[in-house]
Amino acid sequence: MTLAKLPELVALERIIELGAGRLESRVACEVNLPGGGSYPVHVITLGNPARDVPAVGYFGGVHGLERIGAGVVITYLQSLVMRLQWDSTLHKQLESVRLIFMPIVNPGGMALGTRANPNGVDLMRNAPVEAREPVPFLVGGQRLSAGLPWYRGPKAKPMEMESQAVCDVVTTELLTRDFSLCVDCHSGFGSSDRIWFPYAHTRAPIAHLAEMHALKSIFVQSHSHHRYTIEPQSLQYLAHGDLWDHLYLQSCVQPHCVFLPLTLEMGSWLWVKKNPRQLFSRHGIFNPLIEHRQQRVLRQHQLLLDFLSRAACGHPLWLPRAETRASHHAQALQDWY
């Protein structure tokens, strides 16, 4: 079977070629399509592999329809690879951090033009986490049918290979370190850009609420004109099977480990408002279709992704100490709960 070429996959594999010798890459798994053929799920790493340095993970394309998320991650990776040819400051920075990229987690769904993977499973509802409180119908995850959106997959079955690949990468590359961050890039929720952090399965605050508040504080101080709404996902809705809840809960088993997972939710209604014809396209609901708007979106989030790598490098300078942790926690409760 001749598979249609995914532009994002072509671009990613070209970057891997350009970065040969400066980065490492491997295929985490091969995703089979119903009619035959398969697509690879690439993992790209660069920077210091030593376990005593912090790490940042960049993920995209978890939902096949949300191609702009993959585009944001690929654009940042391309920028790094190009800068490695001349930017001595970047070389110095990479001595102090490990960067991990999975820009296209769900290539099968991207090829089929579906939110779910080729098995009909929503990868962000696929983890073995049950919500402690009522969730919205369907949106919060359902096991009724793979023909309906937000399908969690069969009960008591292993996670889908794409979800497991993410878990394996996070477990081996991020949770083995004292400090790590990650961001998972999505689109389609509301009319503003949001940065979410766990939990999705409960309204209770996370154990590292003070650390998350400190991270928000240094971002706001450094970028006073940002347009993000930074909040726990539970302020918007609860869901079963959230992948980042699952991985964050795993990190909490290790007392020394600080793992702060973020989700970038780009507000696609901004694009629809400016171009209402996008409503008549399934892709238009989740992605900017006009080229200059797409380029603008790809540019505007690079600052956030670069900030995260710098924040990881400098984490000893901003993580709350024993004497400030209580005040960060109290302020976070006031702001978010």
Secondary structure, DSSP 8 states (H G I E B T S, - for coil): ------HHHHHHHHHHHHTBTTBEEEEEEEEE-TTS-EEEEEEEEEE---TTS-EEEEEE-SSTT-HHHHHHHHHHHHHHHHHTTT-HHHHHHTTS-EEEEES-S-HHHHHHT-SS-TTS--GGG-SS---SS---TTTT-B-S-TTSTTB--STTS---HHHHHHHHHIIIIITTSSEEEEEEEEE-SSSS-EEEES-SS-SS--TTHHHHHHHHHHHHHH-TT---EEEEGGGT---SS-HHHHHHHHHTTSTT-EEEEEEEEE-THHHHHH-GGGGGSTGGGTS--SHHHHHHHHHHTHHHHHHHHHHHHTHHHHS--HHHHHHHHHHHHHHH-
